[in-house]
Amino acid sequence: MSKENILNQMLKISKSILKAKDNLGKTIDYHREEVLDEGVKLLKKDSSMNLTTFGVKNTDQICRSMVDRLVEAGYLFHTIDKMADGGRAIDVDIINPLTARSMTGSTSGGCVNILLGINDFALGTDGGGSVLAPAISTALYSIMGKGLGLKGSKARLSTDDITFLPGIGVISHDYGLCVDVIEKMVDIPLLDGLKGRGFKIAIPKEKMESKGIKKLMNHLKDLVEFVEADFSDMHTRESLIADCKQVFDKGVDLIITEEGPIDLYGLGDSVLGSWGEVGKKIQVSSGKGLLKVANMINATAVTIPTGELGMGILIMGKEGIEAGSLAIGLGDIIKDLFSLPQLFRRYFIDNYKREKGGFI
């Protein structure tokens, strides 16, 4: 069995490298062929292990020490991933392989590289939704760890003049892998937050009847207390920030909502939104709500795809290890509530097993 696993793992890495070469200058700014040799070394130590590759968003907000910590944990640093120019909320250079629309930014290349079978997870940065929105738009899981202390070092100014430090997060096709990566980066176990306590969850009034929220509430009705929350304006960051803080100040542990469809019926981009009523209508139709402020309120945020195209559950816990652990633990409970189409898994997630089409 170990011999078979070695062959399968080397086949996986070899195909990943070939795909990375094909996408150099597209979704990838740089790739490391050394992962092949590094993978061999890992398999010599443990022939039963599964090799896991990752990409890093091309930004100096993610320090090398974070990458080194993951390499020391046995992950293979494979690519430096393209980001949307200027940190824009859409990437006009990349098409979302799932929706065939412009890719959501700014952690754009990292998500696509997962769907293409190049990497198993990606590290990205989030100012106003730049990890959470791309993950939802590609039906991937994500955890943004600003509330756990995972953040950049350089302040940025949003398009609506809000100063913030970017949060750092992980995106993957596997929620358990997201959790493991975050735990490696913060060096704290994070799945014990639900044990031995009850807690309160706020749901925006506008989302109480949404399909994903109703399913979630029914599943958790004996575990948590739900309260309805009023949000005065779901499209303006200043209002959302103030409303989130007010909700948390009332003793709420988590805020949960359903976001999307992301960048399917519109495009959530401030450049477009600045162009009169037409541009504003396109921006407002993007399906982006509370995810735009998760980082700005220093939250730990989790996204879970729901099986509806471009849609996902967003869980936000306020700043701190306790609330962050609670959000991540709840994500682990609900992740299996929502099944993704088998065709999606066959076409994207397991795609390294497929032969490349065309003439050889």
Legacy VTK file of the C-alpha trace (Angstrom):
# vtk DataFile Version 3.0
C-alpha trace
ASCII
DATASET POLYDATA
POINTS 360 float
0.000 0.000 0.000
2.855 2.383 0.807
4.415 1.784 -2.620
1.089 2.531 -4.295
0.697 5.674 -2.203
4.205 6.857 -3.127
3.387 6.483 -6.818
0.061 8.298 -6.421
1.626 11.154 -4.457
4.464 11.629 -6.944
1.945 11.571 -9.796
-0.072 14.242 -8.001
2.961 16.496 -7.459
4.230 15.991 -11.007
0.872 16.992 -12.476
0.703 19.961 -10.110
4.071 21.196 -11.362
3.072 20.786 -15.014
-0.159 22.707 -14.435
1.760 25.415 -12.592
4.039 25.824 -15.627
0.993 26.128 -17.881
-0.431 28.891 -15.674
2.743 30.880 -15.085
1.947 34.511 -15.882
-1.794 33.784 -15.581
-2.791 32.694 -12.075
0.806 32.183 -10.905
3.646 34.695 -10.617
6.297 32.142 -9.584
6.453 28.414 -8.920
8.987 26.162 -7.241
9.950 22.945 -9.030
11.868 22.022 -5.873
8.595 20.679 -4.417
9.248 17.455 -6.317
12.517 16.815 -4.477
11.004 18.008 -1.200
8.084 15.637 -1.675
10.446 12.699 -2.200
12.232 13.539 1.060
8.953 13.616 2.969
7.863 10.266 1.520
11.192 8.700 2.462
10.435 9.632 6.065
6.807 8.460 5.894
5.702 6.544 2.814
2.034 6.662 3.867
1.673 10.440 4.034
-0.350 12.581 1.652
1.656 15.396 0.108
0.004 18.812 0.431
1.025 21.805 -1.683
0.168 25.430 -1.078
0.418 28.834 -2.699
0.975 32.273 -1.186
-0.606 35.487 -2.407
1.958 37.820 -3.956
1.947 40.437 -1.213
4.495 41.544 1.371
1.763 41.466 4.033
2.388 37.715 4.458
5.745 37.326 6.182
8.212 34.590 5.296
8.184 33.240 8.859
4.533 32.170 8.409
5.460 30.276 5.259
8.475 28.682 6.959
6.287 27.513 9.839
4.019 25.664 7.416
6.985 24.135 5.587
8.334 22.902 8.916
4.925 21.306 9.528
5.321 19.238 6.346
3.445 21.329 3.772
5.058 21.959 0.384
5.444 25.626 -0.601
4.705 25.511 -4.324
3.594 28.833 -5.831
3.400 32.578 -5.450
-0.118 33.353 -6.596
-1.337 36.286 -8.641
-3.509 38.824 -6.872
-5.907 41.327 -8.426
-4.088 44.491 -9.491
-4.159 47.138 -6.783
-6.007 44.807 -4.415
-9.175 45.275 -6.476
-12.293 43.325 -5.466
-12.463 41.694 -8.897
-9.643 40.429 -11.085
-10.315 41.317 -14.716
-7.366 39.160 -15.838
-8.753 35.856 -14.523
-12.000 34.026 -15.223
-13.603 32.090 -12.367
-13.485 28.474 -13.643
-16.693 27.625 -11.792
-18.979 30.541 -12.694
-17.296 31.690 -15.935
-17.451 35.297 -14.619
-14.623 37.664 -13.735
-12.758 36.193 -10.772
-13.416 37.707 -7.359
-10.398 39.455 -5.822
-8.073 40.191 -4.486
-6.952 36.685 -3.469
-7.856 35.551 -6.957
-5.051 33.353 -8.255
-4.893 31.288 -5.076
-8.502 30.073 -5.376
-8.219 29.263 -9.057
-5.000 27.329 -8.475
-6.890 25.094 -6.047
-9.649 24.442 -8.577
-7.046 23.658 -11.232
-5.413 21.042 -9.011
-2.182 22.997 -8.626
-2.425 23.431 -4.833
-4.399 22.089 -1.898
-4.616 25.399 -0.065
-3.713 29.054 -0.442
-2.685 31.804 1.955
-4.255 35.165 1.252
-4.946 38.551 2.787
-8.311 40.127 3.506
-9.000 43.839 3.819
-12.656 44.090 2.849
-13.468 40.500 1.930
-10.474 39.531 -0.199
-10.200 36.020 1.280
-13.829 35.342 2.155
-15.471 36.470 -1.099
-13.115 34.621 -3.506
-13.541 31.440 -1.455
-17.347 31.616 -1.599
-17.301 32.418 -5.321
-15.335 29.217 -6.014
-17.199 26.930 -3.558
-14.144 26.584 -1.317
-13.781 26.774 2.470
-11.935 29.613 4.166
-10.853 30.854 7.581
-9.700 34.460 7.995
-7.729 34.751 11.226
-7.560 38.465 12.010
-9.316 37.862 15.333
-6.665 35.279 16.232
-3.832 37.736 15.607
-3.046 36.712 12.016
-2.545 40.034 10.286
-0.280 42.009 8.021
2.094 44.751 9.111
1.193 47.652 6.823
-1.979 49.715 7.159
-4.087 50.165 4.055
-6.845 52.597 3.075
-10.044 51.146 1.657
-11.856 52.630 -1.320
-14.314 54.175 1.140
-11.513 55.766 3.212
-11.401 53.261 6.093
-7.913 52.538 7.464
-7.256 48.884 8.271
-4.603 46.209 8.703
-5.217 43.206 6.422
-6.105 39.915 8.037
-4.436 36.713 6.878
-6.430 33.631 5.997
-6.393 30.229 4.373
-8.566 28.830 1.566
-8.928 25.144 0.691
-11.195 22.466 -0.769
-11.047 20.776 2.665
-12.263 22.451 5.861
-10.162 20.234 8.092
-7.076 21.341 6.207
-8.038 25.005 6.735
-8.293 24.370 10.481
-4.987 22.508 10.608
-3.154 25.292 8.759
-4.592 28.001 11.018
-3.694 25.964 14.103
-0.126 25.604 12.835
0.128 29.370 12.332
-1.251 30.370 15.741
0.103 27.312 17.579
-3.175 26.828 19.481
-5.807 24.027 19.206
-9.011 25.614 17.929
-11.722 22.943 17.858
-12.535 22.853 21.572
-14.476 26.126 21.717
-17.922 24.474 21.761
-17.364 22.185 24.707
-19.279 22.699 27.919
-21.092 25.936 27.139
-24.136 27.437 25.509
-23.848 30.471 23.270
-25.825 33.047 21.365
-25.888 33.586 17.598
-27.238 36.673 15.825
-28.785 36.352 12.362
-29.526 39.429 10.207
-33.280 39.887 9.904
-32.989 39.973 6.111
-31.495 36.458 6.097
-33.807 34.633 8.527
-35.735 32.979 5.689
-32.802 32.163 3.415
-32.428 28.493 2.559
-28.976 28.007 4.043
-29.763 29.846 7.287
-33.015 27.918 7.861
-31.162 24.635 7.401
-28.430 25.731 9.804
-30.882 26.961 12.444
-32.854 23.729 12.345
-29.670 21.710 12.857
-28.425 23.830 15.760
-31.729 24.605 17.507
-30.931 22.448 20.550
-27.370 23.686 20.889
-27.559 27.475 20.633
-29.818 30.480 21.155
-30.651 32.466 18.021
-31.518 36.159 18.016
-32.640 38.374 15.178
-30.419 41.379 14.433
-31.229 44.602 12.605
-28.688 45.929 10.125
-29.569 49.396 8.890
-27.703 49.186 5.580
-26.230 45.937 4.234
-24.294 47.747 1.506
-22.390 50.477 3.380
-19.267 49.507 5.317
-19.558 52.265 7.931
-23.095 51.139 8.840
-22.159 47.458 8.851
-19.155 48.070 11.109
-21.242 50.047 13.606
-24.076 47.490 13.551
-21.725 44.516 14.050
-20.073 46.186 17.027
-23.475 46.968 18.536
-24.610 43.349 18.120
-21.455 41.981 19.765
-21.798 44.504 22.607
-25.186 42.935 23.439
-23.542 39.672 24.451
-23.794 37.850 21.156
-21.022 35.292 20.581
-21.267 34.928 16.801
-22.904 36.608 13.834
-23.943 34.245 11.040
-25.336 35.121 7.637
-25.609 33.721 4.133
-23.668 35.575 1.453
-23.952 35.528 -2.306
-24.319 34.700 -5.041
-20.886 36.364 -5.189
-20.115 38.291 -8.388
-22.684 36.347 -10.393
-25.530 38.803 -11.007
-23.295 41.844 -10.450
-19.700 42.699 -9.579
-18.797 43.919 -6.101
-16.164 46.399 -7.141
-15.793 50.020 -6.048
-14.307 51.110 -9.378
-17.505 50.064 -11.127
-19.652 51.317 -8.253
-18.316 54.852 -8.619
-19.877 55.195 -12.089
-23.325 56.605 -11.394
-26.538 54.661 -10.880
-25.617 51.955 -13.393
-22.291 51.231 -11.722
-23.854 51.300 -8.249
-26.538 48.816 -9.296
-23.877 46.413 -10.587
-21.917 46.731 -7.336
-24.942 46.269 -5.058
-25.977 43.153 -7.019
-22.699 41.393 -6.194
-24.039 39.430 -3.229
-21.382 40.784 -0.844
-22.642 41.826 2.581
-21.062 41.333 5.999
-17.962 39.718 4.537
-16.889 43.232 3.510
-16.310 44.203 7.151
-15.197 40.990 8.896
-11.562 42.034 8.810
-12.343 45.645 9.696
-13.996 44.605 12.974
-11.014 42.314 13.748
-13.149 39.177 13.508
-12.263 35.568 12.983
-14.385 34.615 9.987
-15.279 31.265 8.450
-16.994 30.521 5.141
-18.742 27.262 4.253
-20.065 26.624 0.706
-23.745 25.676 0.662
-24.118 23.828 -2.633
-25.815 26.822 -4.265
-23.692 28.457 -6.947
-21.600 31.312 -5.553
-23.194 31.145 -2.101
-21.830 30.396 1.352
-22.457 30.629 5.079
-20.369 33.299 6.829
-19.568 32.881 10.540
-17.981 35.822 12.381
-16.576 35.767 15.895
-15.302 38.900 17.615
-11.628 39.461 18.355
-9.963 36.927 20.649
-9.037 33.257 20.846
-12.287 32.195 22.579
-14.641 33.680 19.990
-12.345 32.641 17.138
-12.263 29.063 18.391
-16.047 29.135 18.681
-16.459 30.277 15.063
-14.058 27.631 13.768
-15.646 24.907 15.897
-19.111 25.788 14.632
-17.821 25.664 11.062
-16.645 22.124 11.750
-20.145 21.179 12.950
-22.043 22.607 9.978
-19.629 21.820 7.142
-21.326 18.493 6.394
-24.817 20.013 6.348
-24.260 21.213 2.817
-23.336 18.801 0.042
-21.530 19.998 -3.074
-22.345 18.579 -6.519
-20.404 15.422 -7.350
-19.654 16.856 -10.780
-17.904 19.804 -9.093
-15.686 17.466 -7.072
-14.950 15.272 -10.087
-14.197 18.167 -12.406
-12.168 20.348 -10.028
-11.239 18.911 -6.620
-10.145 15.476 -7.876
-8.963 16.784 -11.215
-5.313 15.791 -10.821
-6.530 12.207 -11.432
-7.939 13.106 -14.855
-5.956 12.822 -18.017
-5.422 16.010 -19.964
-7.660 16.113 -23.024
-6.539 16.509 -26.625
-3.781 14.906 -28.649
-0.616 13.670 -26.911
LINES 1 361
360 0 1 2 3 4 5 6 7 8 9 10 11 12 13 14 15 16 17 18 19 20 21 22 23 24 25 26 27 28 29 30 31 32 33 34 35 36 37 38 39 40 41 42 43 44 45 46 47 48 49 50 51 52 53 54 55 56 57 58 59 60 61 62 63 64 65 66 67 68 69 70 71 72 73 74 75 76 77 78 79 80 81 82 83 84 85 86 87 88 89 90 91 92 93 94 95 96 97 98 99 100 101 102 103 104 105 106 107 108 109 110 111 112 113 114 115 116 117 118 119 120 121 122 123 124 125 126 127 128 129 130 131 132 133 134 135 136 137 138 139 140 141 142 143 144 145 146 147 148 149 150 151 152 153 154 155 156 157 158 159 160 161 162 163 164 165 166 167 168 169 170 171 172 173 174 175 176 177 178 179 180 181 182 183 184 185 186 187 188 189 190 191 192 193 194 195 196 197 198 199 200 201 202 203 204 205 206 207 208 209 210 211 212 213 214 215 216 217 218 219 220 221 222 223 224 225 226 227 228 229 230 231 232 233 234 235 236 237 238 239 240 241 242 243 244 245 246 247 248 249 250 251 252 253 254 255 256 257 258 259 260 261 262 263 264 265 266 267 268 269 270 271 272 273 274 275 276 277 278 279 280 281 282 283 284 285 286 287 288 289 290 291 292 293 294 295 296 297 298 299 300 301 302 303 304 305 306 307 308 309 310 311 312 313 314 315 316 317 318 319 320 321 322 323 324 325 326 327 328 329 330 331 332 333 334 335 336 337 338 339 340 341 342 343 344 345 346 347 348 349 350 351 352 353 354 355 356 357 358 359
